[in-house]
Amino acid sequence: MNNTGYYIAKTLRMMNFLCKKYDVKRVIPDKDNPRFSVFLFEDSKELRDYLGEYK
C-alpha cells in the first residue's frame, strides 16, 4: 500500500474493472502526463487481492 491510502489506476480499463466492486474516490491529472487522468481508489488488502483477477 502506498502512504496516501490510495491505489492509483492509470488506465480506463483497470478503472472499469475496479468499479465492479469499488468506488472511485477521486479523479486527478496524471503527474507524469497531465493530459491524462488517473483514478484513485481506497487502498486495501481486499482491493489488492481483487486485482489478482485482473487480466
PQR file of N, CA, C, O and H, with PARSE charges and radii, in Angstrom:
ATOM      1  N   MET A   1       0.838  -1.185   0.000 -0.4000 1.5000
ATOM      2  CA  MET A   1       0.000   0.000   0.000 -0.0000 2.0000
ATOM      3  C   MET A   1       0.880   1.246   0.000  0.5500 1.7000
ATOM      4  O   MET A   1       1.944   1.269   0.618 -0.5500 1.4000
ATOM      5  N   ASN A   2       0.423   2.274  -0.699 -0.4000 1.5000
ATOM      6  CA  ASN A   2       1.207   3.499  -0.698 -0.0000 2.0000
ATOM      7  C   ASN A   2       0.838   4.347   0.515  0.5500 1.7000
ATOM      8  O   ASN A   2      -0.155   4.072   1.188 -0.5500 1.4000
ATOM      9  H   ASN A   2      -0.442   2.255  -1.201  0.4000 1.0000
ATOM     10  N   ASN A   3       1.635   5.376   0.792 -0.4000 1.5000
ATOM     11  CA  ASN A   3       1.451   6.135   2.026 -0.0000 2.0000
ATOM     12  C   ASN A   3       0.259   7.089   2.003  0.5500 1.7000
ATOM     13  O   ASN A   3      -0.079   7.655   3.043 -0.5500 1.4000
ATOM     14  H   ASN A   3       2.441   5.599   0.245  0.4000 1.0000
ATOM     15  N   THR A   4      -0.383   7.286   0.861 -0.4000 1.5000
ATOM     16  CA  THR A   4      -1.545   8.172   0.796 -0.0000 2.0000
ATOM     17  C   THR A   4      -2.836   7.445   1.136  0.5500 1.7000
ATOM     18  O   THR A   4      -3.856   8.085   1.393 -0.5500 1.4000
ATOM     19  H   THR A   4      -0.108   6.827   0.017  0.4000 1.0000
ATOM     20  N   GLY A   5      -2.807   6.125   1.143 -0.4000 1.5000
ATOM     21  CA  GLY A   5      -4.017   5.368   1.395 -0.0000 2.0000
ATOM     22  C   GLY A   5      -4.844   5.139   0.152  0.5500 1.7000
ATOM     23  O   GLY A   5      -5.970   4.648   0.231 -0.5500 1.4000
ATOM     24  H   GLY A   5      -1.978   5.606   0.935  0.4000 1.0000
ATOM     25  N   TYR A   6      -4.286   5.494  -1.012 -0.4000 1.5000
ATOM     26  CA  TYR A   6      -4.987   5.317  -2.275 -0.0000 2.0000
ATOM     27  C   TYR A   6      -4.240   4.350  -3.182  0.5500 1.7000
ATOM     28  O   TYR A   6      -3.011   4.291  -3.176 -0.5500 1.4000
ATOM     29  H   TYR A   6      -3.372   5.893  -1.077  0.4000 1.0000
ATOM     30  N   TYR A   7      -5.006   3.597  -3.960 -0.4000 1.5000
ATOM     31  CA  TYR A   7      -4.440   2.825  -5.061 -0.0000 2.0000
ATOM     32  C   TYR A   7      -4.723   3.630  -6.319  0.5500 1.7000
ATOM     33  O   TYR A   7      -5.854   4.070  -6.525 -0.5500 1.4000
ATOM     34  H   TYR A   7      -6.004   3.645  -3.965  0.4000 1.0000
ATOM     35  N   ILE A   8      -3.720   3.831  -7.163 -0.4000 1.5000
ATOM     36  CA  ILE A   8      -3.863   4.646  -8.367 -0.0000 2.0000
ATOM     37  C   ILE A   8      -3.986   3.742  -9.583  0.5500 1.7000
ATOM     38  O   ILE A   8      -3.078   2.971  -9.892 -0.5500 1.4000
ATOM     39  H   ILE A   8      -2.801   3.474  -6.996  0.4000 1.0000
ATOM     40  N   ALA A   9      -5.118   3.844 -10.269 -0.4000 1.5000
ATOM     41  CA  ALA A   9      -5.331   3.127 -11.531 -0.0000 2.0000
ATOM     42  C   ALA A   9      -5.081   4.123 -12.661  0.5500 1.7000
ATOM     43  O   ALA A   9      -5.700   5.185 -12.709 -0.5500 1.4000
ATOM     44  H   ALA A   9      -5.856   4.470 -10.018  0.4000 1.0000
ATOM     45  N   LYS A  10      -4.167   3.771 -13.572 -0.4000 1.5000
ATOM     46  CA  LYS A  10      -3.797   4.699 -14.643 -0.0000 2.0000
ATOM     47  C   LYS A  10      -4.552   4.451 -15.938  0.5500 1.7000
ATOM     48  O   LYS A  10      -4.521   5.297 -16.832 -0.5500 1.4000
ATOM     49  H   LYS A  10      -3.664   2.908 -13.533  0.4000 1.0000
ATOM     50  N   THR A  11      -5.232   3.309 -16.065 -0.4000 1.5000
ATOM     51  CA  THR A  11      -5.925   3.029 -17.323 -0.0000 2.0000
ATOM     52  C   THR A  11      -7.431   2.960 -17.101  0.5500 1.7000
ATOM     53  O   THR A  11      -7.909   2.578 -16.033 -0.5500 1.4000
ATOM     54  H   THR A  11      -5.257   2.623 -15.339  0.4000 1.0000
ATOM     55  N   LEU A  12      -8.158   3.340 -18.138 -0.4000 1.5000
ATOM     56  CA  LEU A  12      -9.617   3.284 -18.095 -0.0000 2.0000
ATOM     57  C   LEU A  12     -10.092   1.846 -17.935  0.5500 1.7000
ATOM     58  O   LEU A  12     -11.086   1.586 -17.257 -0.5500 1.4000
ATOM     59  H   LEU A  12      -7.770   3.650 -19.006  0.4000 1.0000
ATOM     60  N   ARG A  13      -9.388   0.922 -18.554 -0.4000 1.5000
ATOM     61  CA  ARG A  13      -9.759  -0.496 -18.460 -0.0000 2.0000
ATOM     62  C   ARG A  13      -9.653  -0.995 -17.014  0.5500 1.7000
ATOM     63  O   ARG A  13     -10.550  -1.684 -16.527 -0.5500 1.4000
ATOM     64  H   ARG A  13      -8.580   1.133 -19.105  0.4000 1.0000
ATOM     65  N   MET A  14      -8.553  -0.647 -16.328 -0.4000 1.5000
ATOM     66  CA  MET A  14      -8.402  -1.068 -14.936 -0.0000 2.0000
ATOM     67  C   MET A  14      -9.438  -0.371 -14.053  0.5500 1.7000
ATOM     68  O   MET A  14      -9.973  -0.986 -13.130 -0.5500 1.4000
ATOM     69  H   MET A  14      -7.825  -0.088 -16.723  0.4000 1.0000
ATOM     70  N   MET A  15      -9.726   0.893 -14.323 -0.4000 1.5000
ATOM     71  CA  MET A  15     -10.739   1.609 -13.557 -0.0000 2.0000
ATOM     72  C   MET A  15     -12.097   0.925 -13.702  0.5500 1.7000
ATOM     73  O   MET A  15     -12.808   0.745 -12.714 -0.5500 1.4000
ATOM     74  H   MET A  15      -9.292   1.393 -15.072  0.4000 1.0000
ATOM     75  N   ASN A  16     -12.460   0.544 -14.926 -0.4000 1.5000
ATOM     76  CA  ASN A  16     -13.736  -0.148 -15.143 -0.0000 2.0000
ATOM     77  C   ASN A  16     -13.784  -1.470 -14.394  0.5500 1.7000
ATOM     78  O   ASN A  16     -14.820  -1.820 -13.830 -0.5500 1.4000
ATOM     79  H   ASN A  16     -11.882   0.691 -15.729  0.4000 1.0000
ATOM     80  N   PHE A  17     -12.683  -2.208 -14.380 -0.4000 1.5000
ATOM     81  CA  PHE A  17     -12.615  -3.472 -13.651 -0.0000 2.0000
ATOM     82  C   PHE A  17     -12.829  -3.233 -12.153  0.5500 1.7000
ATOM     83  O   PHE A  17     -13.631  -3.923 -11.523 -0.5500 1.4000
ATOM     84  H   PHE A  17     -11.841  -1.924 -14.839  0.4000 1.0000
ATOM     85  N   LEU A  18     -12.118  -2.264 -11.589 -0.4000 1.5000
ATOM     86  CA  LEU A  18     -12.228  -1.998 -10.154 -0.0000 2.0000
ATOM     87  C   LEU A  18     -13.604  -1.458  -9.772  0.5500 1.7000
ATOM     88  O   LEU A  18     -14.070  -1.696  -8.657 -0.5500 1.4000
ATOM     89  H   LEU A  18     -11.467  -1.704 -12.101  0.4000 1.0000
ATOM     90  N   CYS A  19     -14.258  -0.737 -10.678 -0.4000 1.5000
ATOM     91  CA  CYS A  19     -15.584  -0.167 -10.385 -0.0000 2.0000
ATOM     92  C   CYS A  19     -16.662  -1.235 -10.229  0.5500 1.7000
ATOM     93  O   CYS A  19     -17.752  -0.942  -9.738 -0.5500 1.4000
ATOM     94  H   CYS A  19     -13.880  -0.544 -11.583  0.4000 1.0000
ATOM     95  N   LYS A  20     -16.375  -2.457 -10.638 -0.4000 1.5000
ATOM     96  CA  LYS A  20     -17.345  -3.537 -10.437 -0.0000 2.0000
ATOM     97  C   LYS A  20     -17.571  -3.801  -8.948  0.5500 1.7000
ATOM     98  O   LYS A  20     -18.649  -4.238  -8.548 -0.5500 1.4000
ATOM     99  H   LYS A  20     -15.490  -2.695 -11.038  0.4000 1.0000
ATOM    100  N   LYS A  21     -16.532  -3.530  -8.118 -0.4000 1.5000
ATOM    101  CA  LYS A  21     -16.639  -3.794  -6.681 -0.0000 2.0000
ATOM    102  C   LYS A  21     -16.314  -2.594  -5.798  0.5500 1.7000
ATOM    103  O   LYS A  21     -16.676  -2.584  -4.622 -0.5500 1.4000
ATOM    104  H   LYS A  21     -15.655  -3.175  -8.443  0.4000 1.0000
ATOM    105  N   TYR A  22     -15.641  -1.586  -6.342 -0.4000 1.5000
ATOM    106  CA  TYR A  22     -15.163  -0.464  -5.529 -0.0000 2.0000
ATOM    107  C   TYR A  22     -15.541   0.867  -6.169  0.5500 1.7000
ATOM    108  O   TYR A  22     -15.730   0.956  -7.382 -0.5500 1.4000
ATOM    109  H   TYR A  22     -15.347  -1.594  -7.298  0.4000 1.0000
ATOM    110  N   ASP A  23     -15.648   1.889  -5.342 -0.4000 1.5000
ATOM    111  CA  ASP A  23     -15.984   3.231  -5.826 -0.0000 2.0000
ATOM    112  C   ASP A  23     -14.712   4.038  -6.069  0.5500 1.7000
ATOM    113  O   ASP A  23     -13.748   3.946  -5.309 -0.5500 1.4000
ATOM    114  H   ASP A  23     -15.495   1.817  -4.357  0.4000 1.0000
ATOM    115  N   VAL A  24     -14.727   4.826  -7.132 -0.4000 1.5000
ATOM    116  CA  VAL A  24     -13.632   5.765  -7.387 -0.0000 2.0000
ATOM    117  C   VAL A  24     -13.741   6.875  -6.348  0.5500 1.7000
ATOM    118  O   VAL A  24     -14.804   7.472  -6.180 -0.5500 1.4000
ATOM    119  H   VAL A  24     -15.510   4.901  -7.749  0.4000 1.0000
ATOM    120  N   LYS A  25     -12.643   7.150  -5.653 -0.4000 1.5000
ATOM    121  CA  LYS A  25     -12.655   8.203  -4.634 -0.0000 2.0000
ATOM    122  C   LYS A  25     -12.337   9.566  -5.233  0.5500 1.7000
ATOM    123  O   LYS A  25     -12.927  10.573  -4.842 -0.5500 1.4000
ATOM    124  H   LYS A  25     -11.779   6.665  -5.790  0.4000 1.0000
ATOM    125  N   ARG A  26     -11.403   9.598  -6.184 -0.4000 1.5000
ATOM    126  CA  ARG A  26     -11.024  10.863  -6.821 -0.0000 2.0000
ATOM    127  C   ARG A  26     -10.513  10.591  -8.221  0.5500 1.7000
ATOM    128  O   ARG A  26     -10.035   9.497  -8.523 -0.5500 1.4000
ATOM    129  H   ARG A  26     -10.924   8.779  -6.502  0.4000 1.0000
ATOM    130  N   VAL A  27     -10.620  11.598  -9.070 -0.4000 1.5000
ATOM    131  CA  VAL A  27     -10.017  11.579 -10.402 -0.0000 2.0000
ATOM    132  C   VAL A  27      -9.139  12.820 -10.468  0.5500 1.7000
ATOM    133  O   VAL A  27      -9.613  13.939 -10.276 -0.5500 1.4000
ATOM    134  H   VAL A  27     -11.008  12.486  -8.825  0.4000 1.0000
ATOM    135  N   ILE A  28      -7.842  12.609 -10.743 -0.4000 1.5000
ATOM    136  CA  ILE A  28      -6.897  13.729 -10.771 -0.0000 2.0000
ATOM    137  C   ILE A  28      -6.022  13.625 -12.013  0.5500 1.7000
ATOM    138  O   ILE A  28      -5.928  12.552 -12.610 -0.5500 1.4000
ATOM    139  H   ILE A  28      -7.457  11.700 -10.899  0.4000 1.0000
ATOM    140  N   PRO A  29      -5.379  14.726 -12.414 -0.5600 1.5000
ATOM    141  CA  PRO A  29      -4.450  14.658 -13.550  0.2800 2.0000
ATOM    142  C   PRO A  29      -3.243  13.779 -13.204  0.5500 1.7000
ATOM    143  O   PRO A  29      -2.767  13.784 -12.069 -0.5500 1.4000
ATOM    144  N   ASP A  30      -2.764  13.038 -14.181 -0.4000 1.5000
ATOM    145  CA  ASP A  30      -1.571  12.208 -14.018 -0.0000 2.0000
ATOM    146  C   ASP A  30      -0.359  13.119 -13.836  0.5500 1.7000
ATOM    147  O   ASP A  30      -0.154  14.036 -14.631 -0.5500 1.4000
ATOM    148  H   ASP A  30      -3.150  13.034 -15.103  0.4000 1.0000
ATOM    149  N   LYS A  31       0.442  12.879 -12.805 -0.4000 1.5000
ATOM    150  CA  LYS A  31       1.627  13.708 -12.554 -0.0000 2.0000
ATOM    151  C   LYS A  31       2.669  13.564 -13.662  0.5500 1.7000
ATOM    152  O   LYS A  31       3.392  14.514 -13.962 -0.5500 1.4000
ATOM    153  H   LYS A  31       0.276  12.134 -12.159  0.4000 1.0000
ATOM    154  N   ASP A  32       2.748  12.379 -14.270 -0.4000 1.5000
ATOM    155  CA  ASP A  32       3.728  12.141 -15.333 -0.0000 2.0000
ATOM    156  C   ASP A  32       3.285  12.732 -16.663  0.5500 1.7000
ATOM    157  O   ASP A  32       4.119  13.145 -17.467 -0.5500 1.4000
ATOM    158  H   ASP A  32       2.161  11.607 -14.026  0.4000 1.0000
ATOM    159  N   ASN A  33       1.976  12.776 -16.899 -0.4000 1.5000
ATOM    160  CA  ASN A  33       1.441  13.302 -18.152 -0.0000 2.0000
ATOM    161  C   ASN A  33       0.085  13.952 -17.858  0.5500 1.7000
ATOM    162  O   ASN A  33      -0.945  13.278 -17.905 -0.5500 1.4000
ATOM    163  H   ASN A  33       1.298  12.440 -16.246  0.4000 1.0000
ATOM    164  N   PRO A  34       0.076  15.244 -17.559 -0.5600 1.5000
ATOM    165  CA  PRO A  34      -1.154  15.928 -17.139  0.2800 2.0000
ATOM    166  C   PRO A  34      -2.290  15.926 -18.167  0.5500 1.7000
ATOM    167  O   PRO A  34      -3.414  16.305 -17.837 -0.5500 1.4000
ATOM    168  N   ARG A  35      -2.019  15.512 -19.388 -0.4000 1.5000
ATOM    169  CA  ARG A  35      -3.099  15.405 -20.378 -0.0000 2.0000
ATOM    170  C   ARG A  35      -4.022  14.230 -20.068  0.5500 1.7000
ATOM    171  O   ARG A  35      -5.130  14.152 -20.597 -0.5500 1.4000
ATOM    172  H   ARG A  35      -1.106  15.204 -19.656  0.4000 1.0000
ATOM    173  N   PHE A  36      -3.569  13.323 -19.215 -0.4000 1.5000
ATOM    174  CA  PHE A  36      -4.344  12.139 -18.853 -0.0000 2.0000
ATOM    175  C   PHE A  36      -4.780  12.224 -17.394  0.5500 1.7000
ATOM    176  O   PHE A  36      -4.179  12.938 -16.591 -0.5500 1.4000
ATOM    177  H   PHE A  36      -2.668  13.386 -18.785  0.4000 1.0000
ATOM    178  N   SER A  37      -5.831  11.484 -17.068 -0.4000 1.5000
ATOM    179  CA  SER A  37      -6.323  11.417 -15.692 -0.0000 2.0000
ATOM    180  C   SER A  37      -5.975  10.069 -15.088  0.5500 1.7000
ATOM    181  O   SER A  37      -5.815   9.079 -15.803 -0.5500 1.4000
ATOM    182  H   SER A  37      -6.319  10.904 -17.720  0.4000 1.0000
ATOM    183  N   VAL A  38      -5.859  10.037 -13.762 -0.4000 1.5000
ATOM    184  CA  VAL A  38      -5.700   8.785 -13.027 -0.0000 2.0000
ATOM    185  C   VAL A  38      -6.864   8.685 -12.046  0.5500 1.7000
ATOM    186  O   VAL A  38      -7.473   9.690 -11.681 -0.5500 1.4000
ATOM    187  H   VAL A  38      -5.990  10.841 -13.182  0.4000 1.0000
ATOM    188  N   PHE A  39      -7.160   7.465 -11.630 -0.4000 1.5000
ATOM    189  CA  PHE A  39      -8.326   7.182 -10.810 -0.0000 2.0000
ATOM    190  C   PHE A  39      -7.864   6.631  -9.467  0.5500 1.7000
ATOM    191  O   PHE A  39      -7.117   5.654  -9.419 -0.5500 1.4000
ATOM    192  H   PHE A  39      -6.665   6.648 -11.926  0.4000 1.0000
ATOM    193  N   LEU A  40      -8.299   7.246  -8.388 -0.4000 1.5000
ATOM    194  CA  LEU A  40      -7.873   6.850  -7.056 -0.0000 2.0000
ATOM    195  C   LEU A  40      -8.958   6.037  -6.367  0.5500 1.7000
ATOM    196  O   LEU A  40     -10.130   6.413  -6.345 -0.5500 1.4000
ATOM    197  H   LEU A  40      -8.907   8.040  -8.427  0.4000 1.0000
ATOM    198  N   PHE A  41      -8.533   4.915  -5.808 -0.4000 1.5000
ATOM    199  CA  PHE A  41      -9.400   4.029  -5.041 -0.0000 2.0000
ATOM    200  C   PHE A  41      -8.811   3.901  -3.641  0.5500 1.7000
ATOM    201  O   PHE A  41      -7.594   3.967  -3.470 -0.5500 1.4000
ATOM    202  H   PHE A  41      -7.581   4.610  -5.826  0.4000 1.0000
ATOM    203  N   GLU A  42      -9.661   3.721  -2.650 -0.4000 1.5000
ATOM    204  CA  GLU A  42      -9.167   3.496  -1.300 -0.0000 2.0000
ATOM    205  C   GLU A  42      -8.409   2.170  -1.282  0.5500 1.7000
ATOM    206  O   GLU A  42      -8.957   1.125  -1.633 -0.5500 1.4000
ATOM    207  H   GLU A  42     -10.650   3.668  -2.789  0.4000 1.0000
ATOM    208  N   ASP A  43      -7.151   2.226  -0.871 -0.4000 1.5000
ATOM    209  CA  ASP A  43      -6.298   1.038  -0.897 -0.0000 2.0000
ATOM    210  C   ASP A  43      -6.658   0.095   0.249  0.5500 1.7000
ATOM    211  O   ASP A  43      -6.915   0.535   1.370 -0.5500 1.4000
ATOM    212  H   ASP A  43      -6.706   3.075  -0.585  0.4000 1.0000
ATOM    213  N   SER A  44      -6.672  -1.195  -0.042 -0.4000 1.5000
ATOM    214  CA  SER A  44      -6.946  -2.208   0.979 -0.0000 2.0000
ATOM    215  C   SER A  44      -6.401  -3.546   0.495  0.5500 1.7000
ATOM    216  O   SER A  44      -6.106  -3.724  -0.687 -0.5500 1.4000
ATOM    217  H   SER A  44      -6.463  -1.552  -0.952  0.4000 1.0000
ATOM    218  N   LYS A  45      -6.276  -4.465   1.416 -0.4000 1.5000
ATOM    219  CA  LYS A  45      -5.822  -5.807   1.050 -0.0000 2.0000
ATOM    220  C   LYS A  45      -6.833  -6.458   0.112  0.5500 1.7000
ATOM    221  O   LYS A  45      -6.449  -7.153  -0.829 -0.5500 1.4000
ATOM    222  H   LYS A  45      -6.515  -4.320   2.376  0.4000 1.0000
ATOM    223  N   GLU A  46      -8.127  -6.237   0.364 -0.4000 1.5000
ATOM    224  CA  GLU A  46      -9.173  -6.821  -0.473 -0.0000 2.0000
ATOM    225  C   GLU A  46      -9.076  -6.312  -1.911  0.5500 1.7000
ATOM    226  O   GLU A  46      -9.245  -7.083  -2.856 -0.5500 1.4000
ATOM    227  H   GLU A  46      -8.439  -5.673   1.128  0.4000 1.0000
ATOM    228  N   LEU A  47      -8.806  -5.016  -2.077 -0.4000 1.5000
ATOM    229  CA  LEU A  47      -8.652  -4.451  -3.417 -0.0000 2.0000
ATOM    230  C   LEU A  47      -7.440  -5.070  -4.105  0.5500 1.7000
ATOM    231  O   LEU A  47      -7.508  -5.429  -5.280 -0.5500 1.4000
ATOM    232  H   LEU A  47      -8.669  -4.390  -1.309  0.4000 1.0000
ATOM    233  N   ARG A  48      -6.338  -5.195  -3.381 -0.4000 1.5000
ATOM    234  CA  ARG A  48      -5.125  -5.793  -3.962 -0.0000 2.0000
ATOM    235  C   ARG A  48      -5.374  -7.250  -4.355  0.5500 1.7000
ATOM    236  O   ARG A  48      -4.906  -7.702  -5.400 -0.5500 1.4000
ATOM    237  H   ARG A  48      -6.283  -4.903  -2.426  0.4000 1.0000
ATOM    238  N   ASP A  49      -6.108  -7.979  -3.522 -0.4000 1.5000
ATOM    239  CA  ASP A  49      -6.437  -9.370  -3.857 -0.0000 2.0000
ATOM    240  C   ASP A  49      -7.329  -9.431  -5.096  0.5500 1.7000
ATOM    241  O   ASP A  49      -7.146 -10.295  -5.953 -0.5500 1.4000
ATOM    242  H   ASP A  49      -6.488  -7.612  -2.674  0.4000 1.0000
ATOM    243  N   TYR A  50      -8.292  -8.515  -5.189 -0.4000 1.5000
ATOM    244  CA  TYR A  50      -9.190  -8.459  -6.350 -0.0000 2.0000
ATOM    245  C   TYR A  50      -8.404  -8.159  -7.626  0.5500 1.7000
ATOM    246  O   TYR A  50      -8.742  -8.670  -8.693 -0.5500 1.4000
ATOM    247  H   TYR A  50      -8.441  -7.813  -4.493  0.4000 1.0000
ATOM    248  N   LEU A  51      -7.369  -7.344  -7.525 -0.4000 1.5000
ATOM    249  CA  LEU A  51      -6.534  -7.039  -8.693 -0.0000 2.0000
ATOM    250  C   LEU A  51      -5.850  -8.292  -9.243  0.5500 1.7000
ATOM    251  O   LEU A  51      -5.454  -8.320 -10.408 -0.5500 1.4000
ATOM    252  H   LEU A  51      -7.094  -6.929  -6.658  0.4000 1.0000
ATOM    253  N   GLY A  52      -5.712  -9.317  -8.418 -0.4000 1.5000
ATOM    254  CA  GLY A  52      -5.153 -10.583  -8.878 -0.0000 2.0000
ATOM    255  C   GLY A  52      -6.006 -11.240  -9.958  0.5500 1.7000
ATOM    256  O   GLY A  52      -5.512 -12.076 -10.715 -0.5500 1.4000
ATOM    257  H   GLY A  52      -6.034  -9.294  -7.471  0.4000 1.0000
ATOM    258  N   GLU A  53      -7.282 -10.866 -10.034 -0.4000 1.5000
ATOM    259  CA  GLU A  53      -8.189 -11.403 -11.055 -0.0000 2.0000
ATOM    260  C   GLU A  53      -8.149 -10.595 -12.347  0.5500 1.7000
ATOM    261  O   GLU A  53      -8.721 -11.014 -13.353 -0.5500 1.4000
ATOM    262  H   GLU A  53      -7.683 -10.186  -9.419  0.4000 1.0000
ATOM    263  N   TYR A  54      -7.477  -9.438 -12.331 -0.4000 1.5000
ATOM    264  CA  TYR A  54      -7.406  -8.549 -13.500 -0.0000 2.0000
ATOM    265  C   TYR A  54      -6.520  -9.165 -14.570  0.5500 1.7000
ATOM    266  O   TYR A  54      -5.404  -9.601 -14.289 -0.5500 1.4000
ATOM    267  H   TYR A  54      -7.013  -9.099 -11.514  0.4000 1.0000
ATOM    268  N   LYS A  55      -7.026  -9.196 -15.803 -0.4000 1.5000
ATOM    269  CA  LYS A  55      -6.256  -9.785 -16.907 -0.0000 2.0000
ATOM    270  C   LYS A  55      -5.905  -8.724 -17.904  0.5500 1.7000
ATOM    271  O   LYS A  55      -5.257  -9.012 -18.910 -0.5500 1.4000
ATOM    272  H   LYS A  55      -7.932  -8.841 -16.031  0.4000 1.0000
TER
END
